[in-house]
Amino acid sequence: ADAAEWALAARDRFGIPVIYTPHSLALSKSGGAADSRRVAAERRALEEADAVVLSSRDEAERQVAAYGAGAQARVHRVAPGVSLRRPAAPGSEAKVLDGRLDDPARPMLLAVARPVARKNLATLARVYAGSPALQARANLVILAGQHGEALQANAEARRELTQLHDILDTPALMGKVALPPRHSQEDVAALFESAARGQGVFVNLALHEPFGLTMLEAAAHGLPVVATQEGGPADIVADLAHGLCVPPSC
């Protein structure tokens, strides 16, 4: 919203057009708890920008629609077409996993998300913990942010991370599960590549995902996905044909 206000001010001063590319709009992200100033700024940008460019039908039909008919008048959907493949440092995946897996060569169920309730990581953990058949076939690796002081200062993140440990830190899952406390961008790229080589899958079971950038990263590394059907991943999977969408709750 701040960027939109600056862009509209620049148009007023210099006469240049404004293309607004919102991602996670306040009314969708926060609902009734949304900041009123942010909502007003987003509504103004949607109604006054020369064009609004979105990446998914969910953004156009659900998120922008919440701001009224005037907000949809200049909407264009353009599917992303950039390569997001990042270079992976040799051995990065072994470093970040740090011996937590007994057999790292097994297929990997990989999830990368912030530890917030909306990302629904606990459901993935419960599904794996409750399925001996899945445990026999694959390892589970969850990158849930950097487990440092900043995360511990956030009550929701701390609660979600504690829940993951409660589910996964059991003798029966030892050597099959990794919840690394820290990682770099190179480590993430290495895990994507390792999961793809090992015929694993990327999993995103978010209760609602406004877009789903990690879906594109998985595709760039040749890694199939099992993704939430709520939000942007439905478009991404349909466009790229690299996985399937499922209900995010069980």
N, C-alpha and C positions, 0 to 999 in steps of 0.2 A: 504493500500500500504506500509506503514511503517513496519507493522508486516511482510509482505512478504519479504521485503528487509532483515530484521533481520533473518528470517528463512533460506533464501538462503545463507546468510553469515555463519550461523551455520552449514549448510550442507557442505559448502566448508571447514570449519575448522574441523568438527567432523565426517563427512561422514555419517550423518543420513539423512533419506529421508524426504522430505517436502510434506505435504498434504495441499493444499491451499483451503480455504473455503471462497471465497469472497461473500459479501452480496450485497451491493449497489455500483456497479461499476461506475466510474466517467463518462464514455461516456453515460451511460444510465441516470444517475442522473442529469448531468449538460450539456450534449450535447456539442454544440460548445463552451460553456464557461468553459469547463473542464480544470483543471490545467494540463499543458503538462507534468510536472515532475511526477505527480500522474499517469497519463495515461501510461507513459513509464514504471513506476514501476509495474503497474498492468499487462501490456502486457508481461513484462519479467517474472513475477510470473506465469502467465497463460501458457506461452510457456515452462518454465523450471522446474516447479514443477513436482514431481514424479506422483502426482495425483491431480486432481481438483474435489472437492466434492461440489455439489450444491443441493439445496432443491426443486427447481421447474423447470419445462420446460422453463418458461420465462427466468430464469437466464441462462440456457444453450443455448436456441435457439434465444434469443434476446440480452441479455446483453453481454455474452461472445462472441457471434458471431460477435459483432461489433469490436472485436480486431483482426479479421482475422482467416483464417483456422487453422493456427498453434496453436491458443489459444484453440481450441476445441479438440485437439488430445487426451487429457488425462482426459476428463470430465466424471464424474460419478454422476448420480442423486440418492440421498438417501433421501427419505422422512423422516422428523423428527419423532422420536418415543419416546420422553421423556415427562413426565408429567410436566406440567407447573402450576398445581393448587397450588395457594398460600393460606395459612391460612387467614381467614377473622376474624378480631376482632369483637365480638358481638356489634351490634349497630353502626358499622362504617358507614354504608350507611346513617343512620339517621343523623349522625354528619356531613358528608360531604354535604348532601342535605340541612341541616340547615333550615328546614321548608319552603323551596321554593316551594314545591308541595302541592296542596290542598288535593289530594288523592294519597298518595304514593303507595297504594295497586294496582293501575291500572297498566296494562302492560307498560313496559318501552322500549322505543327506546333508546339504549345506544350507544354512540360513544366515542372512546378514541383515540386521535391523537394529534400530534403537530399542532399548528395553523400556517400552511404554505399552500400556494395556492394549492400545489399538493395533499394535503389531502382532498380538496374539501368539507370542512365542511359547507361552505356557501350554497352549493346546498342542502344538507340535511336540513339545517335550512329553506331555502326557500320552499322546498317541504312540510315540516311540517306546516309552517306559512300559506301556501296557500291551505291547505286541512282541512276544518272543520270536515270532516268525520274522518280523522286521529286524530285530536285533541280531538274528542269525545271518542275515543277508547283507547288512549295511551298518556303517558307523554314522553317528550323528555329530555334526560340528555346527555350533551356533556362535557367531560373532555378534555379541550383544553390546556394542559400544566399548569404550575404554573404562575399565573398572577402577577408576581413580577417585580422587577427592571430589571432582566435579559431579560425577555420577552419584556418589554417596550423599551429596548435598541435595539431590533431587529426590523428594519423597517417593514419587511414582516410580522412577527408575530403580531406586533402592528396593522398593517393594517387589517389582517385577524380577529383578535379579535374584533376590532372596527366594522367590517362588521357584525359579529355574533350578537353583541349587537344591532346594528341598525335594524337587522331583527327580533330579538326575544324579545327585551325590549318594548313590546307593551301591552296595557291594555287587549287586547283580549287573550293574551297568558299567562297572569299572573296566577301563580298557576299550570300551565301545563308544564313549561319549567324550567330546572335548568342548569346553566352554572357555576359550582363551581370554585372559584378562586384558590383553592389549594386542594391538596389531597396527601395521602400517598399510598404506595403499598398495605397496608392492606385495605384502602378505596376502591381501584380499585377492589380488590378481593371481597369485600363485595358487591359492585355494580353488579359485574358479577353474584354473587349468588342470589342477590335480583331480578335481571332481569330474571334469569332462573326460580326462584320460582313463579314469577308473570306472567309467560308465555309471556315474552317480547322477543325482538330480539336485536342482536348486529348488528350495521350498519357500513360498511366501504365503502364509495363511492369515494375513492381516484382515481384521474385521471390515475395514474399508481402506483401500489404497488409492489416494487421489490420482496418482499416475503409475509409478512403479519403475523407477530408474534401474533398480537391480535386475529387473526382467531383461532390460536391454543389455546390461553387462553380461548376464548369463548367456544370452544369445551371441554376443560378440565373441565369447570364449567357446562356443559350440556346446554349451551345457543346457540340456532340456530342463523344463520347469514344471512344477506343480504349483499353481498359483490360485489365489483367491478369485472368485468370480465377482467380487464386489469392487467395482471401480475400474481404474485404468488397465490393470492386467488383462482383462477380458479382451480389450482392443489389441493390446500388444501381442498376446498369444495368437489371436486370430490373424493379425497382420503377418507375423513372423513364422507361424506354424511350428513352434518349437516346444510344445508341451500341451498341458490341459489345465482347465480351470475347475475348481471344486468349491463347494460351500465351505466357508472358513470355520464353521463350528461343527462339533460332533456330539 
